Amino acid sequence: MADQIELLQGPLDMLVLRTLQWGPQHGHGIGQAIRGRSEDLVRIEHGSLYPALHRLERRGWIAAEWKSSNTNRRAKYYRLTAAGRKQLVAERSKWELLVRTIARIMRPA
Amino acid sequence: MRDDELDEELRGDLEMEIEERVASGMSRADAESSARRAFGRLTAIKEATRETWRWRSVERAAQDARYALRLLRRNPAFTAAVVVSIALGVGAQTAVFSVVDAVLLRPLAFAHPDRLVAVMEHPSGGSQDRGMVSGPDFDDFHDQSTSFEHIAAFLTFTFPLTDAGEPIMVRCTGISPEFFDTLGMAPILGRMFRPEEHHVDGGQAILSYGFWQRRFGGDPHVLGKTIYLNHAPHEIVGVMPATVDLFSDTDVWAKYVPDFSWARQRDNHFLSVIGSLRPGISAEQGRQELQAIYRRIPGVGVNATIELKSLKDQTVGGVRHALAVLLGAVGLVLLIACANVANLLLARGAARQREIATRYALGASRGRLVRQFLTESLLLSAIGGALGILLADVLVRLLVAMSLDYLPRAEGVRLDVPVVTFAIAVSIVASVIFSIVPVVAVSRDSLHDAVKGRGVTSSHERSSRGVLVAAELAIAVILLTGAGLLARSFWRLLNVTPGFRADHVLTVRLRVPDDRIDASFYPELLERVAHRRGIQAAAVSDCMPTGFLAGADLLPPDRPYDPAHVPTADACFVSADYFRALGIPLVEGRWFGDVDGPRTPPVVVISDSVARQLWPGRSAIGRQVAVNYRSLGRPIEDAPATRTVVGVVGDVRQRGLDVPSRTAVYLPYQQDATNRALRAMTLFARTADEPEAMARSVQADVRALAPDVPVQAVTSLEAALRKTLAPRTFSLVLLGSFAGFALLLAAAGLYGVVSYAVARRAREIAIRMALGARKLDVLQTVLHQELRWLTMGLVAGLGGAFGLAQLFRSMLFGVGAADAWTFSGVIALLGLVSLAACWNPASRAVRVDPLAVLREE
């Protein structure tokens, strides 16, 4: 648990968008997916996840829809919009830039 | 509704979590509790989510402001520099605007200010043409015109007030019946004069508000009391409200009596006339009607004109130009301040590029960053603006104290709601101006550059700083040139010789009651004063240079009489020692002496210019000239005595240092047939030491001789002369301070840019020096760009200054708008200041230790 990473708002948004690239998903599913993909390293607090989802929806990057889940339960499914797809590309290039920059700064002198 | 959905969403997801845990082998109860633990407090999640719905913009603004405030506190030097720049810019701008607002913009504080006009007569070829109207002309205007609701005449004079205590002089305005109706004023106590009372001199008086307060402490039972005005009893019948814009120095409202003989003379022009136009009647219509009436008067002629000016123009027209120049100048100061702040922000923006780039990479949108910059700018301008308003309050007090003497309506200058609104608007506009530049710098390109590179600044940013500094320098040049031209004018004026020696002359204004005027009063007084220790010469005259001057028509019998071109001159009745006391040199002939008395042949002393005009190339001594003396309240003589010229004296500038000398004639005061001149005389005493030191003893002499003669307006002639320079002092001090401030700001901007250029290219300098380049060459290469901006600013400024200087030609004295001294002085000064501003960073550049710099890399 001590090694788990807490995500800042920017990267969290990016990861949510990335997860939805594989198809519509509900909040619980998104959390699980990120956790699974990061091999449990990244754990997302529900207190950050839901605000993030609503924020992204508000900005028009994702859209929500009530559907029945596999277990026949009504759930709110989110999917990526066209704007969201573009945003993801932008976020990703920004992110790569940052990673490279930080890496260069951190490089042993 | 949205809350229910959120509730359902969370509940559903929680249920899924539980089911997953049950599926992995937990009991239902365990699964539920562990899932709930994992989820965290539902209410907290809901709260955090709701946050994203509402108040987003407000929250953000608050966050931005908090962040900005923290940043500003962390850079106190930067913050102080910006805030002080804005405060000075806004403060000066607001102070000057408050003056412009009160003096030029605000309507006069009367009932129908837009319909109030001043009426002026301009007789064709008129000799004493100051627009004044004669009594009979006024009667014609009043009786025949239909364009005016009311039309009224007034004249101002001073009367002695001899109640209990020291006699004093009070300022009276004599008014015709409809005067207060014209202005739309009603008494706050008592009544106005009755129509029949207007035909009798004295008897009643109406107090002005100020005088009522000062003299009677605002006594509500003042009506019916008697005051002794001009040694005659007057019953107080009314008190008028305060008039702030006009007549604010009137103490007592008296009557203009149209029945006096001098008031019945067509060619005795002494009345000021005001009128209130009927609604719907234009000033031009009113003017045409009055002009038609005027031209019908026999002897007036078809070239005579009537001029109608709005009463406000008449009151403040004289200072409009100077105030407009000041407002423009202070606007330039504000612009410079903005440019400087933009420059500072830009410089800091460069230093903050890393921070900005990081925030951008971490997910802050570009809009957010721009908003952050705007928040910072607004915060800075809010603090600066608030300080500026405080500063303006101080400046306004200073301005009013400085300008009360000559600026009309100056009492009304204050920081009120419109002025403060203006200040706030100015701050906002300023903040928009100076924040545009750094915002442009947050372009996508520069962000990427910043993230990738090591602070390599775009040439774009560098050139915007260059333009800013060039603009600052240009504006500074303009302001300096303006101030320089005014200063040169002032210096020229101080070196003007007025034709008399104003130093060491004490002047005392006397008002003698008619029954005290006898042959002995003035000779006795002069005898007493002249024999005091410390007095070198004493004289009396009914004139006071820069103050009261009468005029005269000159009628030499050896020249044909041409009514359209009557020679005129300033005219004074003087005692024998007048020329000695004032130090006016004798050119030819003699001064007056004891031989010139009431029963000896009438004589006259003329100024050099009169001699040259009437008898060019010949001696004037012994020539004959009739002098028709004109002054307020004096009937014009039908056949004035012909006088013999006994002396010619130098020309004098009696009206002020900046008014050219006029022709002048001097008459012995004992030879005034009417004795009118003797009622109000000024005593001139040339002193050995400071004139003010003798004031008390001279007053004692007057008091000993005539206890009921009021002594007022004791001043030195020098002070009176200096007072005529007050408007110029005002403009010069203001424009000078603006220019100085502009120069400082521009120098600071230049210093910043050069320092920056040196710091940015330290490595290049080091390499060049390591390769053996000479220091001067290095400097030239490094500062090449900056020097170009400097030159451009200078050239643009000189061009602008040259153009703008033409606009205030009328404020100059003895220097041309293209004065070479001023322009070369400004160039030299700016060159020096630029050199000083560049010195420190440049010398830092050449002292660079190449090895140290390169090792650092």
HADDOCK unambig.tbl for C-alpha pairs under 7 A between the chains (distance, minus, plus):
assign (segid A and resid 10 and name CA) (segid B and resid 362 and name CA) 5.46 0.50 0.50
assign (segid A and resid 10 and name CA) (segid B and resid 363 and name CA) 4.46 0.50 0.50
assign (segid A and resid 27 and name CA) (segid B and resid 13 and name CA) 6.71 0.50 0.50
assign (segid A and resid 28 and name CA) (segid B and resid 13 and name CA) 5.17 0.50 0.50
assign (segid A and resid 46 and name CA) (segid B and resid 39 and name CA) 5.94 0.50 0.50
assign (segid A and resid 46 and name CA) (segid B and resid 45 and name CA) 6.61 0.50 0.50
assign (segid A and resid 47 and name CA) (segid B and resid 44 and name CA) 6.84 0.50 0.50
assign (segid A and resid 47 and name CA) (segid B and resid 45 and name CA) 4.46 0.50 0.50
assign (segid A and resid 47 and name CA) (segid B and resid 48 and name CA) 6.49 0.50 0.50
assign (segid A and resid 50 and name CA) (segid B and resid 49 and name CA) 5.89 0.50 0.50
assign (segid A and resid 51 and name CA) (segid B and resid 48 and name CA) 5.93 0.50 0.50
assign (segid A and resid 51 and name CA) (segid B and resid 49 and name CA) 3.98 0.50 0.50
assign (segid A and resid 51 and name CA) (segid B and resid 52 and name CA) 6.08 0.50 0.50
assign (segid A and resid 54 and name CA) (segid B and resid 49 and name CA) 6.76 0.50 0.50
assign (segid A and resid 54 and name CA) (segid B and resid 52 and name CA) 6.69 0.50 0.50
assign (segid A and resid 55 and name CA) (segid B and resid 52 and name CA) 5.77 0.50 0.50
assign (segid A and resid 75 and name CA) (segid B and resid 9 and name CA) 6.34 0.50 0.50
assign (segid A and resid 75 and name CA) (segid B and resid 12 and name CA) 6.07 0.50 0.50
assign (segid A and resid 76 and name CA) (segid B and resid 9 and name CA) 5.99 0.50 0.50
assign (segid A and resid 94 and name CA) (segid B and resid 361 and name CA) 5.51 0.50 0.50
assign (segid A and resid 95 and name CA) (segid B and resid 361 and name CA) 6.32 0.50 0.50
assign (segid A and resid 98 and name CA) (segid B and resid 361 and name CA) 5.93 0.50 0.50
assign (segid A and resid 101 and name CA) (segid B and resid 451 and name CA) 6.92 0.50 0.50
assign (segid A and resid 101 and name CA) (segid B and resid 452 and name CA) 6.92 0.50 0.50
